[in-house]
Amino acid sequence: MLYLDDPGLDAATARGLRSYQKKVDSAGKYAMQVEAGKRLFSRYNQQRNSVFRVVRERLADMCAGARRCGYCEDSVGDEVEHIRPKDLYPETVFVWENYLLACGPCNGGKNNRFSVMRNGQLVDVTRRRDAPVRRPRSGAPAPINPRDEDPLGFLYLEIVDAFMFLPREGLPEVDELRAEYTIDVLKLNRDVLLAARREAYGTYRARLYEYRDRRDDGANEAALGHLRDAIRTSAHPTVWREMQRQREFIGELRTLFEEVPEALTW
Ligand SMILES: [Zn+2]
Protein backbone atom coordinates (compact mmCIF):
# COMPACT_ATOMS: atom_id res chain seq x y z
CA MET A 1 0.00 0.00 0.00
CA LEU A 2 1.46 3.31 -1.11
CA TYR A 3 0.58 6.96 -0.79
CA LEU A 4 -1.92 7.88 -3.52
CA ASP A 5 -1.16 11.17 -5.19
CA ASP A 6 -4.27 13.27 -5.80
CA PRO A 7 -4.67 14.13 -9.50
CA GLY A 8 -7.39 16.65 -8.55
CA LEU A 9 -10.91 17.08 -9.85
CA ASP A 10 -12.18 19.56 -12.43
CA ALA A 11 -14.46 22.28 -11.10
CA ALA A 12 -17.70 20.87 -12.55
CA THR A 13 -17.18 17.42 -11.05
CA ALA A 14 -16.18 18.88 -7.68
CA ARG A 15 -19.34 21.01 -7.77
CA GLY A 16 -21.43 17.95 -8.61
CA LEU A 17 -20.09 16.07 -5.59
CA ARG A 18 -20.70 19.05 -3.32
CA SER A 19 -24.31 19.28 -4.48
CA TYR A 20 -24.86 15.57 -3.69
CA GLN A 21 -23.25 16.01 -0.28
CA LYS A 22 -25.53 18.94 0.44
CA LYS A 23 -28.53 16.68 -0.08
CA VAL A 24 -27.17 14.25 2.51
CA ASP A 25 -26.32 17.01 4.97
CA SER A 26 -29.82 18.45 4.75
CA ALA A 27 -31.63 15.10 5.09
CA GLY A 28 -32.39 15.66 8.76
CA LYS A 29 -31.08 13.98 11.87
CA TYR A 30 -28.03 11.72 11.84
CA ALA A 31 -29.93 8.49 11.13
CA MET A 32 -31.74 10.14 8.23
CA GLN A 33 -28.43 11.36 6.84
CA VAL A 34 -27.01 7.82 7.00
CA GLU A 35 -30.02 6.51 5.13
CA ALA A 36 -29.88 9.30 2.54
CA GLY A 37 -26.13 8.84 2.04
CA LYS A 38 -26.48 5.16 1.26
CA ARG A 39 -29.49 5.65 -0.99
CA LEU A 40 -28.02 8.57 -2.94
CA PHE A 41 -24.63 6.92 -3.31
CA SER A 42 -26.26 3.86 -4.92
CA ARG A 43 -28.23 6.17 -7.17
CA TYR A 44 -25.36 8.36 -8.36
CA ASN A 45 -22.45 5.93 -8.36
CA GLN A 46 -23.31 4.73 -11.87
CA GLN A 47 -21.51 4.79 -15.18
CA ARG A 48 -24.32 6.85 -16.72
CA ASN A 49 -23.81 9.58 -14.11
CA SER A 50 -21.37 12.11 -15.54
CA VAL A 51 -19.98 13.15 -12.14
CA PHE A 52 -19.14 9.61 -11.12
CA ARG A 53 -17.81 8.73 -14.53
CA VAL A 54 -15.15 11.40 -14.02
CA VAL A 55 -14.64 10.48 -10.36
CA ARG A 56 -13.89 6.90 -11.40
CA GLU A 57 -11.52 8.05 -14.13
CA ARG A 58 -9.56 10.25 -11.75
CA LEU A 59 -9.47 7.50 -9.12
CA ALA A 60 -8.23 5.09 -11.79
CA ASP A 61 -5.38 7.55 -12.51
CA MET A 62 -4.24 7.03 -8.92
CA CYS A 63 -4.07 3.24 -9.25
CA ALA A 64 -0.94 1.24 -9.93
CA GLY A 65 -0.62 -0.95 -13.00
CA ALA A 66 -3.82 -2.01 -14.73
CA ARG A 67 -6.14 -0.20 -12.30
CA ARG A 68 -5.01 -2.24 -9.30
CA CYS A 69 -6.73 -1.88 -5.92
CA GLY A 70 -5.41 0.99 -3.76
CA TYR A 71 -5.12 -1.29 -0.74
CA CYS A 72 -3.82 -4.69 -1.87
CA GLU A 73 -2.39 -3.62 -5.29
CA ASP A 74 -3.33 -7.05 -6.61
CA SER A 75 -6.87 -7.27 -8.01
CA VAL A 76 -8.69 -4.80 -10.20
CA GLY A 77 -9.95 -1.80 -8.25
CA ASP A 78 -13.51 -1.61 -9.49
CA GLU A 79 -15.42 -0.35 -6.47
CA VAL A 80 -15.50 3.20 -5.17
CA GLU A 81 -14.45 2.65 -1.60
CA HIS A 82 -15.21 5.05 1.25
CA ILE A 83 -12.13 5.33 3.43
CA ARG A 84 -14.44 6.47 6.23
CA PRO A 85 -17.45 4.13 5.89
CA LYS A 86 -20.60 5.79 4.65
CA ASP A 87 -22.67 3.88 7.22
CA LEU A 88 -20.90 5.75 10.00
CA TYR A 89 -19.91 9.06 8.45
CA PRO A 90 -22.65 10.44 6.19
CA GLU A 91 -20.83 13.79 6.12
CA THR A 92 -18.14 12.29 3.86
CA VAL A 93 -20.23 10.12 1.51
CA PHE A 94 -19.62 12.48 -1.42
CA VAL A 95 -16.23 13.85 -0.42
CA TRP A 96 -13.57 13.28 -3.07
CA GLU A 97 -10.74 12.84 -0.55
CA ASN A 98 -12.68 9.98 1.04
CA TYR A 99 -12.55 7.79 -2.08
CA LEU A 100 -10.22 5.28 -3.60
CA LEU A 101 -10.72 2.35 -5.95
CA ALA A 102 -10.61 -0.96 -4.10
CA CYS A 103 -11.17 -4.56 -5.15
CA GLY A 104 -14.10 -6.66 -3.94
CA PRO A 105 -12.10 -8.72 -1.41
CA CYS A 106 -10.62 -5.58 0.21
CA ASN A 107 -13.83 -3.58 0.19
CA GLY A 108 -16.08 -6.48 1.17
CA GLY A 109 -13.67 -7.83 3.77
CA LYS A 110 -13.49 -4.48 5.49
CA ASN A 111 -17.27 -4.37 5.50
CA ASN A 112 -17.81 -1.23 7.57
CA ARG A 113 -15.39 -2.33 10.26
CA PHE A 114 -13.89 0.82 11.65
CA SER A 115 -12.02 2.00 14.70
CA VAL A 116 -10.89 5.34 15.99
CA MET A 117 -8.08 6.29 18.33
CA ARG A 118 -9.05 7.69 21.72
CA ASN A 119 -6.42 8.43 24.35
CA GLY A 120 -3.93 6.22 22.58
CA GLN A 121 -6.31 3.26 22.43
CA LEU A 122 -8.19 1.62 19.58
CA VAL A 123 -11.94 2.00 19.96
CA ASP A 124 -14.06 -0.15 17.67
CA VAL A 125 -16.94 1.95 16.35
CA THR A 126 -18.32 -0.62 13.92
CA ARG A 127 -22.10 -0.56 14.03
CA ARG A 128 -23.46 -4.03 14.67
CA ARG A 129 -26.36 -5.24 12.67
CA ASP A 130 -29.66 -4.13 14.24
CA ALA A 131 -27.85 -1.70 16.52
CA PRO A 132 -29.45 1.77 16.72
CA VAL A 133 -28.11 4.22 14.14
CA ARG A 134 -26.17 6.61 16.34
CA ARG A 135 -23.16 8.75 15.63
CA PRO A 136 -19.92 6.86 16.38
CA ARG A 137 -17.70 7.99 19.21
CA SER A 138 -15.32 10.69 18.10
CA GLY A 139 -11.63 10.15 17.53
CA ALA A 140 -9.05 10.15 14.77
CA PRO A 141 -9.49 7.31 12.26
CA ALA A 142 -7.37 4.29 13.16
CA PRO A 143 -6.73 2.86 9.66
CA ILE A 144 -3.85 4.38 7.74
CA ASN A 145 -5.31 6.56 5.02
CA PRO A 146 -3.19 6.23 1.86
CA ARG A 147 -4.64 9.45 0.46
CA ASP A 148 -3.46 11.37 3.45
CA GLU A 149 -0.47 9.55 4.94
CA ASP A 150 2.45 7.57 3.57
CA PRO A 151 1.67 3.95 4.50
CA LEU A 152 5.37 3.09 4.31
CA GLY A 153 5.92 5.41 7.25
CA PHE A 154 3.94 2.88 9.29
CA LEU A 155 4.34 -0.40 7.45
CA TYR A 156 7.22 -2.51 6.33
CA LEU A 157 6.96 -5.21 3.69
CA GLU A 158 9.31 -8.08 4.35
CA ILE A 159 10.70 -9.07 0.93
CA VAL A 160 13.18 -11.85 1.68
CA ASP A 161 11.08 -14.58 3.13
CA ALA A 162 7.32 -14.37 3.71
CA PHE A 163 6.38 -11.13 1.90
CA MET A 164 4.21 -10.05 4.81
CA PHE A 165 3.39 -6.54 5.92
CA LEU A 166 4.49 -5.74 9.47
CA PRO A 167 4.43 -2.56 11.54
CA ARG A 168 7.74 -0.74 11.15
CA GLU A 169 10.11 -1.19 14.01
CA GLY A 170 10.45 1.60 16.53
CA LEU A 171 7.10 3.25 15.90
CA PRO A 172 5.40 5.15 18.70
CA GLU A 173 2.82 2.88 20.30
CA VAL A 174 -0.16 4.67 18.78
CA ASP A 175 1.24 4.29 15.29
CA GLU A 176 2.06 0.64 15.90
CA LEU A 177 -1.55 0.01 16.92
CA ARG A 178 -2.74 1.77 13.80
CA ALA A 179 -0.37 -0.25 11.60
CA GLU A 180 -1.49 -3.55 13.14
CA TYR A 181 -5.12 -2.58 12.81
CA THR A 182 -4.71 -1.63 9.15
CA ILE A 183 -3.02 -4.93 8.30
CA ASP A 184 -5.78 -6.79 10.12
CA VAL A 185 -8.83 -4.93 8.86
CA LEU A 186 -7.69 -5.02 5.23
CA LYS A 187 -6.27 -8.53 5.54
CA LEU A 188 -3.11 -7.36 3.83
CA ASN A 189 -1.39 -10.69 4.50
CA ARG A 190 -3.87 -12.96 2.70
CA ASP A 191 -2.09 -16.04 1.29
CA VAL A 192 -2.82 -15.04 -2.27
CA LEU A 193 -1.18 -11.64 -1.71
CA LEU A 194 1.97 -13.17 -0.26
CA ALA A 195 2.32 -15.35 -3.35
CA ALA A 196 1.61 -12.45 -5.70
CA ARG A 197 4.19 -10.22 -4.00
CA ARG A 198 6.81 -12.93 -4.24
CA GLU A 199 6.09 -13.23 -7.95
CA ALA A 200 6.22 -9.46 -8.38
CA TYR A 201 9.61 -9.39 -6.68
CA GLY A 202 10.93 -11.91 -9.21
CA THR A 203 9.51 -9.90 -12.09
CA TYR A 204 10.97 -6.58 -10.90
CA ARG A 205 14.35 -8.17 -10.36
CA ALA A 206 14.34 -9.82 -13.80
CA ARG A 207 13.36 -6.54 -15.47
CA LEU A 208 16.10 -4.69 -13.70
CA TYR A 209 18.69 -7.23 -14.88
CA GLU A 210 17.28 -6.96 -18.38
CA TYR A 211 17.52 -3.18 -18.24
CA ARG A 212 21.14 -3.37 -17.05
CA ASP A 213 22.11 -5.82 -19.80
CA ARG A 214 20.36 -3.91 -22.57
CA ARG A 215 21.81 -0.61 -21.39
CA ASP A 216 25.31 -2.09 -21.28
CA ASP A 217 24.75 -3.50 -24.78
CA GLY A 218 24.06 0.05 -25.97
CA ALA A 219 20.27 -0.17 -26.47
CA ASN A 220 18.67 3.09 -27.59
CA GLU A 221 16.75 5.39 -25.26
CA ALA A 222 13.33 4.30 -26.57
CA ALA A 223 14.01 0.66 -25.76
CA LEU A 224 15.30 1.54 -22.30
CA GLY A 225 12.34 3.82 -21.68
CA HIS A 226 10.05 0.94 -22.47
CA LEU A 227 11.70 -1.23 -19.85
CA ARG A 228 11.62 1.61 -17.34
CA ASP A 229 7.90 2.11 -17.91
CA ALA A 230 7.28 -1.60 -17.48
CA ILE A 231 8.75 -1.34 -13.98
CA ARG A 232 6.98 1.90 -13.16
CA THR A 233 3.54 0.60 -14.11
CA SER A 234 3.64 -2.93 -12.71
CA ALA A 235 1.29 -4.28 -10.07
CA HIS A 236 2.53 -4.42 -6.47
CA PRO A 237 4.53 -1.19 -6.57
CA THR A 238 5.12 -1.52 -2.82
CA VAL A 239 7.40 -4.46 -3.58
CA TRP A 240 9.45 -2.21 -5.84
CA ARG A 241 9.57 0.59 -3.26
CA GLU A 242 10.77 -1.87 -0.65
CA MET A 243 13.42 -3.23 -3.00
CA GLN A 244 14.76 0.31 -3.22
CA ARG A 245 14.37 0.99 0.48
CA GLN A 246 15.90 -2.28 1.71
CA ARG A 247 18.64 -2.66 -0.88
CA GLU A 248 21.45 -2.10 1.62
CA PHE A 249 20.37 -5.17 3.56
CA ILE A 250 19.99 -7.57 0.62
CA GLY A 251 23.28 -8.34 -1.09
CA GLU A 252 21.93 -9.04 -4.56
CA LEU A 253 19.85 -5.86 -4.57
CA ARG A 254 22.67 -3.74 -3.24
CA THR A 255 24.87 -4.83 -6.16
CA LEU A 256 22.10 -4.47 -8.69
CA PHE A 257 21.17 -0.94 -7.64
CA GLU A 258 24.83 0.03 -7.56
CA GLU A 259 25.01 -1.05 -11.18
CA VAL A 260 21.74 0.70 -12.04
CA PRO A 261 21.65 3.74 -9.72
CA GLU A 262 19.16 5.49 -12.04
CA ALA A 263 16.57 2.90 -10.94
CA LEU A 264 16.48 4.47 -7.48
CA THR A 265 14.36 7.29 -8.88
CA TRP A 266 11.85 5.08 -10.75
ZN1 LIG B 1 -7.67 -5.09 -2.86
Residues whose N, C-alpha, C, O or C-beta is under 5 A from the ligand:
A	BS01	ZN	C69 Y71 C72 E73 A102 C103 C106
